[in-house]
Every structure is written in C-alpha cells, then in structure tokens.
C-alpha cells in the first residue's frame, strides 16, 4: 500500500472516531501485510503514561509487525501542539533537542501562570498526528482539530473537521519514537536472502 493511501486511511479512521466520540480516546496502529491483510491495534492509555511504557509499546509493535510480516503501517494519535518565539538562533547549528526542552519549559511556565488544565486546554491546539512508515522510512503529517463551540454529551467539544497543517520546516514536528519501525526489519530481511 502506498504511503499516500495509508495517510488517507489513517486520517479517515481518526476523523470517523473523533466525529463519534469528540476525541481519539486511544492511539492506534494500522498495518498492512504483503498478502493484503489489514490490521488495527488500539493502544490503552497506560501504554502512553511514561517514556518507558512508550518505548516498550514501540518494541512490542515492532515485534508484532515483524511477526505478521507488515509492509506498511500508520501510527495515529491525538496530540497538543504549541509554538513559541524562541528568538533568533545565535548558533547556525540548532540543537533540536534543546529547542524542544526550552519550548516545553516555556509552555509549562505559561500553563502554570494561566491556570490551564487538560480539560479546558489553553495555549495549545489539539491536533492529530499520523506517522506512516514502510521499509524505506517514514513521514508524518498533522491535522489540527476544528471543533464546534460548546460541549457534547460526553463533555468534549464535537469535532467539525480535521484541517491539514503544513510543515513550517524540516524537523519542525520532531522525530518521535514511532517512526521507521519497519526499516530494521527490511534490512534484516535483505541480509537473510
């Protein structure tokens, strides 16, 4: 399956779930195999609670997709995005990890100062992140979530639509642990033959 088609399927799945529930309650993985099998794995929230749990989930999904001989996958999750004016870099070489740490620090300062909380938001936009990968690598795309005013029956604002977000610069959305999950598998597969 092409990356384009996988992005379409993943964003359609996110759109359908969000129109029904107002949110993506749990991240999910979707993957295809060479024989045309299509599988979806819904991830319980506990797997996303800590970096260690996310690393374990990543390893388990790599093992699962290898065992099933997956040839493409998509990781789909609802996320928060924000941006800050970090000033002009004085060094021509930018340390992305440092920029992320500083952005998180500034966000947390604003979060505390304004009394924001996860249920009311503040200083951020809700978005859907989709990472699509195959044996050659992976790419990611974002859709911001346009919502209707007011809360739905479940206390969450109803979703109007997903709006594609253009990438400002290469690496602007980070790299993420759920990228390139099939690249090692493909290299090992070639070495075995």
PLY file of the C-alpha trace (Angstrom):
ply
format ascii 1.0
element vertex 193
property float x
property float y
property float z
element edge 192
property int vertex1
property int vertex2
end_header
0.00 0.00 0.00
1.33 3.46 -0.83
2.10 5.99 1.88
-0.49 8.32 0.36
-3.19 5.66 0.67
-2.13 4.83 4.23
-2.33 8.54 5.18
-5.85 8.65 3.70
-6.97 5.54 5.62
-5.42 6.74 8.89
-6.86 10.26 8.70
-10.29 8.84 7.72
-10.17 6.50 10.75
-9.24 9.43 13.03
-11.99 11.60 11.54
-14.61 8.84 12.00
-13.63 8.12 15.62
-13.46 11.80 16.51
-16.83 12.63 14.98
-18.34 9.82 17.07
-16.51 10.47 20.38
-15.17 14.05 20.07
-11.67 12.75 20.71
-9.29 9.92 19.92
-9.55 8.13 23.24
-6.64 5.84 22.47
-3.83 5.97 19.92
-3.87 3.27 17.29
-1.61 1.43 14.89
-2.83 0.26 11.49
-0.71 -2.01 9.33
-0.86 -4.00 6.12
0.96 -7.12 5.04
2.16 -8.28 1.64
-0.83 -10.65 1.33
-3.24 -7.71 1.71
-4.22 -8.29 5.33
-5.09 -5.07 7.18
-4.95 -4.94 10.98
-5.64 -2.29 13.62
-4.29 -2.24 17.18
-5.91 0.13 19.68
-3.47 1.26 22.39
-4.65 1.53 26.00
-3.78 4.83 27.65
-1.47 3.19 30.22
0.98 2.47 27.39
1.32 6.22 26.82
1.78 7.20 30.51
5.59 7.21 30.67
8.56 7.24 28.32
9.42 3.69 29.44
5.92 2.46 28.60
6.09 4.17 25.19
9.47 2.55 24.50
8.02 -0.85 25.46
5.00 -0.24 23.20
7.33 0.68 20.35
9.31 -2.57 20.82
6.13 -4.65 21.05
4.67 -3.09 17.90
7.93 -3.69 16.02
7.87 -7.36 17.12
4.17 -7.71 16.24
4.58 -6.17 12.80
7.66 -8.29 12.10
5.83 -11.46 13.15
2.91 -10.52 10.87
5.31 -9.51 8.07
3.89 -6.00 7.82
4.95 -3.95 4.81
3.45 -0.60 5.86
1.98 0.95 8.99
0.39 4.08 10.41
0.51 5.37 13.97
-2.40 7.71 14.80
-2.69 9.82 17.95
-4.36 12.96 19.22
-1.75 15.42 20.44
-1.33 19.00 21.60
0.76 21.43 19.59
2.05 24.84 20.52
4.65 27.27 19.28
6.88 29.84 20.90
9.05 32.68 19.73
12.44 31.25 20.65
14.27 34.33 19.40
16.87 34.24 16.66
19.41 31.46 16.98
22.91 32.77 17.55
24.45 29.46 16.56
24.00 28.36 12.92
23.71 24.75 14.16
20.42 24.31 16.01
20.13 21.62 18.69
16.56 20.38 18.13
16.50 18.56 21.50
17.41 21.81 23.28
14.73 23.72 21.37
12.14 21.11 22.43
13.29 21.24 26.07
13.16 25.05 26.09
9.75 25.07 24.38
8.39 22.61 26.95
9.82 24.72 29.78
8.19 27.87 28.42
4.88 26.08 27.84
4.83 24.73 31.41
5.55 28.23 32.77
2.59 29.63 30.81
0.44 26.63 31.75
1.02 27.28 35.47
0.77 31.06 35.20
-2.63 30.95 33.45
-4.06 28.00 35.41
-4.65 25.95 32.28
-5.51 22.26 32.59
-6.03 19.32 30.21
-9.84 19.55 30.24
-10.01 23.23 29.28
-6.81 23.48 27.28
-5.03 26.75 26.87
-2.00 27.88 24.91
-2.19 24.97 22.55
-4.10 23.49 19.66
-5.50 19.98 19.50
-4.20 18.00 16.55
-4.00 14.52 15.09
-0.54 13.16 14.31
-0.18 10.39 11.74
3.15 8.65 11.17
3.23 6.39 8.10
6.15 4.07 7.52
7.44 1.28 5.32
10.78 -0.40 4.62
12.26 2.82 3.17
11.47 5.00 6.18
8.59 7.10 7.41
6.98 10.50 7.26
4.47 12.29 9.43
1.61 14.71 8.94
-0.54 16.81 11.24
-4.18 17.80 11.11
-5.47 20.47 13.50
-8.87 19.73 15.00
-11.63 22.22 14.18
-14.36 21.97 16.81
-17.91 23.23 17.20
-18.47 25.61 20.13
-19.87 24.09 23.33
-19.52 20.62 24.81
-21.08 17.41 23.52
-22.91 14.82 25.63
-19.63 13.32 26.80
-18.27 16.71 27.93
-15.94 17.03 24.93
-16.41 19.56 22.14
-17.70 17.94 18.97
-15.27 17.83 16.08
-16.18 19.72 12.91
-13.28 18.54 10.76
-9.56 17.82 10.55
-7.57 20.57 8.83
-4.21 19.58 7.25
-1.32 21.55 8.75
1.62 22.48 6.58
5.09 21.82 7.96
6.97 25.02 8.68
10.42 23.46 8.36
12.07 20.05 8.16
12.17 18.54 11.65
9.65 21.09 12.94
7.42 18.36 14.36
10.18 16.34 15.96
11.24 12.84 15.16
9.32 10.60 17.55
9.80 7.02 18.64
7.10 5.62 16.34
8.99 6.45 13.14
10.89 3.96 10.98
9.52 0.89 12.77
9.89 -1.30 9.65
13.30 -0.10 8.45
15.38 -2.51 10.57
13.05 -5.37 9.64
13.60 -4.71 5.93
17.39 -4.58 6.34
17.40 -7.88 8.21
15.10 -9.45 5.64
17.52 -8.47 2.81
20.51 -9.86 4.74
18.74 -13.21 5.23
18.44 -13.77 1.46
0 1
1 2
2 3
3 4
4 5
5 6
6 7
7 8
8 9
9 10
10 11
11 12
12 13
13 14
14 15
15 16
16 17
17 18
18 19
19 20
20 21
21 22
22 23
23 24
24 25
25 26
26 27
27 28
28 29
29 30
30 31
31 32
32 33
33 34
34 35
35 36
36 37
37 38
38 39
39 40
40 41
41 42
42 43
43 44
44 45
45 46
46 47
47 48
48 49
49 50
50 51
51 52
52 53
53 54
54 55
55 56
56 57
57 58
58 59
59 60
60 61
61 62
62 63
63 64
64 65
65 66
66 67
67 68
68 69
69 70
70 71
71 72
72 73
73 74
74 75
75 76
76 77
77 78
78 79
79 80
80 81
81 82
82 83
83 84
84 85
85 86
86 87
87 88
88 89
89 90
90 91
91 92
92 93
93 94
94 95
95 96
96 97
97 98
98 99
99 100
100 101
101 102
102 103
103 104
104 105
105 106
106 107
107 108
108 109
109 110
110 111
111 112
112 113
113 114
114 115
115 116
116 117
117 118
118 119
119 120
120 121
121 122
122 123
123 124
124 125
125 126
126 127
127 128
128 129
129 130
130 131
131 132
132 133
133 134
134 135
135 136
136 137
137 138
138 139
139 140
140 141
141 142
142 143
143 144
144 145
145 146
146 147
147 148
148 149
149 150
150 151
151 152
152 153
153 154
154 155
155 156
156 157
157 158
158 159
159 160
160 161
161 162
162 163
163 164
164 165
165 166
166 167
167 168
168 169
169 170
170 171
171 172
172 173
173 174
174 175
175 176
176 177
177 178
178 179
179 180
180 181
181 182
182 183
183 184
184 185
185 186
186 187
187 188
188 189
189 190
190 191
191 192
